Amino acid sequence: MTYKTILAVLDSPRNTAQVADFAISLSRDFDAHLIGLHAETLASVALVAPMEIPDPVAIQALQDMAQADTAEVGRIYKERQSLAGVSAEWRGLSSAAGYSGTTVIDAARTADLIIAGQGNPEHPTDGWRDLESFLFDSGRPVLLIPYILREPRPIKRVLIAWNGSREAARATFDALPFLKQADDVEIFTVDPEETTVQSAAIAGAEIAATLARHGCKVTVATGETNGLPAAAVIENRLSDGSIDLLVMGAYTHSRLWEMLFGGVTRTLLDSMTALTLLSR
């Protein structure tokens, strides 16, 4: 298994260079075809009282802004892709549906891997909420790049946040191309529970054996919360182990945005320090 089609989601001119550079680097590593995608959402149109007729000047201004953003994102991406010489293409779209559009979702669901930037946590936008929802509704593994990580670097050390769930299993196997190339893969379980088939002391041993059969260099470790949030325990492990890539499942407990992700996933997404691959 490897990645042969990579979709880079280029959210805005601000982070296009960062995401493009990471996507190009991975396309080289896996000899993959790269698709650069930007979907601009047309804003709501102002209405003119008293007849509530759309203002043609406002409509044109909004369209011009959307097209300008799309053109700038495309320029930055195509410039970097051309210099890198990788197999690539560009898709720029502007519509009222934005990332919810059928064309965009179809493109995502036919890619091996989606790459996107975390977004600047100091400048959150409503558009990022729509993008996150799209990413995790795509059905494909998503590699998120922390805002603080500006340049690509080799992925040598990987940590898998393992709890035996369906989402964790899917993320683990979705990440196999990275795991097989890594120097060290750690299966990390927080507060492992005793089960009828496995003791807490050997939590993660079976998935470690499976990955070892794929040629991965695997170790197993456990952590305890001792009053700390589970996310904090994982973050500490990332820091202590100089981890390049975190692999974990993403969770959905409600269709409402406020409950879109489970607590651990949400916290780690807000304070990312390493590349993070998520599946659900």
C-alpha positions as CSV (number, residue, x, y, z in Angstrom):
1,M,0.0,0.0,0.0
2,T,1.2,3.5,-0.8
3,Y,-0.3,6.9,-1.6
4,K,-0.6,7.5,-5.4
5,T,-3.1,10.4,-5.4
6,I,-2.7,13.2,-2.9
7,L,-5.2,16.0,-2.6
8,A,-3.9,19.3,-1.1
9,V,-6.6,21.5,0.2
10,L,-5.4,25.1,-0.2
11,D,-7.7,27.0,2.1
12,S,-6.4,30.6,1.6
13,P,-3.5,32.6,0.1
14,R,-2.1,32.8,3.7
15,N,-1.3,29.1,4.0
16,T,-1.1,28.0,0.4
17,A,2.7,28.0,0.3
18,Q,3.0,26.0,3.5
19,V,0.5,23.3,2.4
20,A,1.8,23.1,-1.1
21,D,5.4,22.6,0.1
22,F,4.4,19.7,2.4
23,A,2.2,18.2,-0.3
24,I,4.9,18.4,-3.0
25,S,7.4,16.9,-0.6
26,L,5.1,13.9,0.1
27,S,4.3,13.6,-3.6
28,R,8.0,13.1,-4.3
29,D,8.4,10.6,-1.4
30,F,5.6,8.4,-2.7
31,D,5.9,9.1,-6.4
32,A,2.3,10.4,-6.2
33,H,0.1,12.6,-8.4
34,L,-0.8,15.8,-6.7
35,I,-4.1,17.7,-7.0
36,G,-4.2,21.3,-5.6
37,L,-7.8,22.2,-4.7
38,H,-9.3,25.5,-3.6
39,A,-13.1,25.9,-3.2
40,E,-14.1,29.5,-2.6
41,T,-17.5,30.0,-0.9
42,L,-19.4,33.0,-2.2
43,A,-20.7,35.1,0.7
44,S,-24.3,35.9,1.3
45,V,-25.7,38.7,-0.9
46,A,-26.9,41.9,0.5
47,L,-30.5,42.8,-0.2
48,V,-31.9,46.2,-1.0
49,A,-35.0,47.4,0.9
50,P,-37.9,47.7,0.6
51,M,-38.2,45.1,-2.2
52,E,-35.3,42.9,-1.0
53,I,-33.8,42.7,-4.4
54,P,-30.1,41.5,-4.5
55,D,-27.8,44.5,-5.0
56,P,-25.9,43.9,-8.3
57,V,-23.0,46.0,-7.1
58,A,-22.6,43.8,-3.9
59,I,-23.0,40.6,-6.0
60,Q,-20.2,41.7,-8.4
61,A,-17.9,42.8,-5.5
62,L,-18.3,39.4,-3.7
63,Q,-17.6,37.5,-7.0
64,D,-14.6,39.6,-7.6
65,M,-13.2,38.9,-4.1
66,A,-13.8,35.2,-4.5
67,Q,-12.2,35.1,-7.9
68,A,-9.2,37.1,-6.7
69,D,-8.6,34.7,-3.8
70,T,-8.9,31.7,-6.0
71,A,-6.5,33.2,-8.6
72,E,-3.9,34.0,-5.9
73,V,-4.1,30.6,-4.4
74,G,-3.7,29.0,-7.8
75,R,-0.8,31.3,-8.7
76,I,1.2,30.3,-5.6
77,Y,0.4,26.6,-5.9
78,K,1.3,26.4,-9.6
79,E,4.5,28.4,-9.2
80,R,5.7,25.9,-6.5
81,Q,4.5,22.8,-8.3
82,S,6.2,23.9,-11.5
83,L,9.5,24.5,-9.8
84,A,9.3,21.1,-8.1
85,G,8.5,19.2,-11.3
86,V,6.1,16.7,-9.8
87,S,3.0,15.2,-11.5
88,A,0.3,17.7,-10.6
89,E,-2.9,19.5,-11.5
90,W,-4.9,22.5,-10.2
91,R,-8.6,22.8,-9.5
92,G,-10.0,26.2,-8.4
93,L,-13.8,26.5,-7.8
94,S,-16.0,29.3,-6.6
95,S,-19.6,28.6,-5.7
96,A,-22.2,29.1,-3.0
97,A,-21.7,25.5,-1.8
98,G,-17.9,25.9,-1.3
99,Y,-16.4,22.8,0.2
100,S,-19.9,21.2,0.4
101,G,-20.1,21.1,-3.4
102,T,-20.5,17.7,-5.0
103,T,-17.5,18.2,-7.3
104,V,-15.2,19.0,-4.3
105,I,-16.5,16.0,-2.2
106,D,-16.1,13.7,-5.2
107,A,-12.5,14.8,-5.6
108,A,-11.8,14.2,-2.0
109,R,-13.3,10.7,-1.9
110,T,-11.1,9.5,-4.8
111,A,-7.8,10.5,-3.3
112,D,-5.5,8.3,-1.2
113,L,-4.6,11.1,1.2
114,I,-5.9,14.6,1.9
115,I,-3.5,17.3,3.2
116,A,-4.6,20.5,4.8
117,G,-3.3,23.2,7.1
118,Q,-4.4,23.6,10.7
119,G,-5.3,27.2,10.1
120,N,-4.1,30.1,12.3
121,P,-5.6,29.6,15.8
122,E,-5.1,33.3,16.4
123,H,-7.4,34.2,13.5
124,P,-10.2,31.6,13.5
125,T,-12.8,31.9,10.8
126,D,-16.2,30.4,10.1
127,G,-14.8,29.1,6.8
128,W,-12.4,26.8,8.7
129,R,-15.4,25.2,10.4
130,D,-16.9,24.4,7.0
131,L,-13.5,23.1,5.8
132,E,-13.0,20.8,8.9
133,S,-16.5,19.4,8.4
134,F,-15.7,18.7,4.8
135,L,-12.4,17.0,5.6
136,F,-13.9,14.6,8.1
137,D,-16.9,13.8,5.9
138,S,-14.7,12.9,3.0
139,G,-14.1,9.3,4.2
140,R,-10.4,9.6,3.5
141,P,-7.4,9.9,5.8
142,V,-6.5,13.6,6.5
143,L,-3.0,14.8,7.2
144,L,-3.1,18.1,9.1
145,I,-0.1,20.4,9.2
146,P,0.4,22.4,12.4
147,Y,0.3,26.2,11.9
148,I,3.7,26.4,13.7
149,L,5.4,23.9,11.3
150,R,6.6,26.0,8.4
151,E,8.8,23.6,6.4
152,P,8.6,19.9,5.5
153,R,10.9,17.6,7.4
154,P,11.4,13.8,7.4
155,I,8.9,11.7,9.3
156,K,11.1,9.5,11.3
157,R,9.2,9.0,14.6
158,V,5.5,8.2,14.7
159,L,3.2,7.9,17.7
160,I,-0.1,6.0,17.3
161,A,-2.7,7.0,19.9
162,W,-4.3,3.5,20.3
163,N,-7.4,2.6,22.2
164,G,-8.6,-0.4,20.1
165,S,-11.5,1.5,18.6
166,R,-12.7,1.3,14.9
167,E,-11.4,4.8,14.3
168,A,-8.0,4.1,15.8
169,A,-7.7,0.9,13.7
170,R,-8.7,2.7,10.5
171,A,-6.2,5.5,11.1
172,T,-3.4,3.1,11.8
173,F,-3.8,1.2,8.6
174,D,-4.5,4.4,6.6
175,A,-1.1,5.6,7.9
176,L,0.8,2.4,6.8
177,P,2.9,4.1,4.1
178,F,4.3,6.5,6.7
179,L,4.7,3.7,9.3
180,K,6.7,1.5,7.0
181,Q,9.1,4.4,6.2
182,A,9.6,5.6,9.8
183,D,12.6,4.7,12.0
184,D,10.3,4.2,15.0
185,V,6.6,3.6,15.5
186,E,5.2,3.7,19.1
187,I,1.8,2.3,20.0
188,F,0.7,4.5,22.9
189,T,-2.3,3.7,25.1
190,V,-3.6,6.0,27.8
191,D,-5.2,4.3,30.9
192,P,-5.5,0.9,29.2
193,E,-8.4,-1.2,30.5
194,E,-8.4,-4.9,31.4
195,T,-10.4,-6.9,28.9
196,T,-11.3,-10.6,28.6
197,V,-8.7,-11.1,25.9
198,Q,-5.9,-8.7,26.9
199,S,-4.5,-7.4,30.1
200,A,-3.7,-3.7,30.5
201,A,0.0,-4.5,30.8
202,I,0.2,-5.6,27.2
203,A,-2.3,-3.1,25.6
204,G,-1.4,-2.5,22.0
205,A,0.7,-5.6,21.7
206,E,-1.5,-7.3,19.1
207,I,-1.6,-4.3,16.7
208,A,2.1,-3.9,17.2
209,A,2.7,-7.5,16.1
210,T,0.5,-6.9,13.0
211,L,2.5,-3.8,12.1
212,A,5.8,-5.6,12.6
213,R,4.7,-8.1,10.0
214,H,4.5,-5.2,7.6
215,G,8.1,-4.4,8.4
216,C,7.4,-1.5,10.8
217,K,9.8,-0.9,13.7
218,V,7.3,-0.9,16.5
219,T,7.4,-0.4,20.3
220,V,4.6,-0.3,22.8
221,A,4.1,2.1,25.7
222,T,1.3,3.1,28.1
223,G,0.5,6.3,30.0
224,E,-1.7,7.2,32.9
225,T,-3.8,10.4,33.2
226,N,-3.4,10.7,37.0
227,G,-5.9,13.6,37.0
228,L,-4.7,15.1,33.7
229,P,-6.8,15.2,30.5
230,A,-5.9,12.3,28.1
231,A,-5.0,14.9,25.5
232,A,-2.4,16.4,27.8
233,V,-0.8,13.0,28.3
234,I,-0.6,12.5,24.6
235,E,0.8,16.0,24.1
236,N,3.5,15.3,26.7
237,R,4.4,12.1,24.9
238,L,4.7,13.9,21.6
239,S,7.1,16.4,23.1
240,D,9.2,14.0,25.1
241,G,9.6,11.7,22.1
242,S,10.3,14.4,19.5
243,I,7.4,12.9,17.5
244,D,7.1,13.9,13.8
245,L,3.7,12.3,13.2
246,L,0.7,11.6,15.4
247,V,-1.8,9.0,14.1
248,M,-5.2,8.8,15.8
249,G,-8.9,8.3,15.1
250,A,-11.4,11.2,14.9
251,Y,-14.7,10.9,16.6
252,T,-18.3,12.1,15.9
253,H,-20.8,12.2,18.8
254,S,-23.4,14.6,17.3
255,R,-24.1,16.4,14.0
256,L,-24.0,19.7,15.8
257,W,-20.7,21.5,15.2
258,E,-20.0,22.0,18.9
259,M,-20.1,18.2,19.3
260,L,-18.5,17.3,16.0
261,F,-15.3,16.0,17.6
262,G,-14.6,14.1,20.8
263,G,-12.8,16.0,23.6
264,V,-9.3,14.4,23.0
265,T,-9.5,15.0,19.2
266,R,-10.7,18.6,19.6
267,T,-8.1,19.5,22.1
268,L,-5.2,18.0,20.1
269,L,-6.4,19.7,16.9
270,D,-6.4,23.1,18.7
271,S,-2.9,22.7,20.0
272,M,-1.1,20.7,17.3
273,T,2.7,20.4,17.6
274,A,3.2,17.5,15.1
275,L,1.8,16.4,11.8
276,T,-1.4,14.6,12.6
277,L,-3.1,12.0,10.5
278,L,-6.7,11.3,11.4
279,S,-9.4,8.9,10.0
280,R,-12.9,8.2,11.0
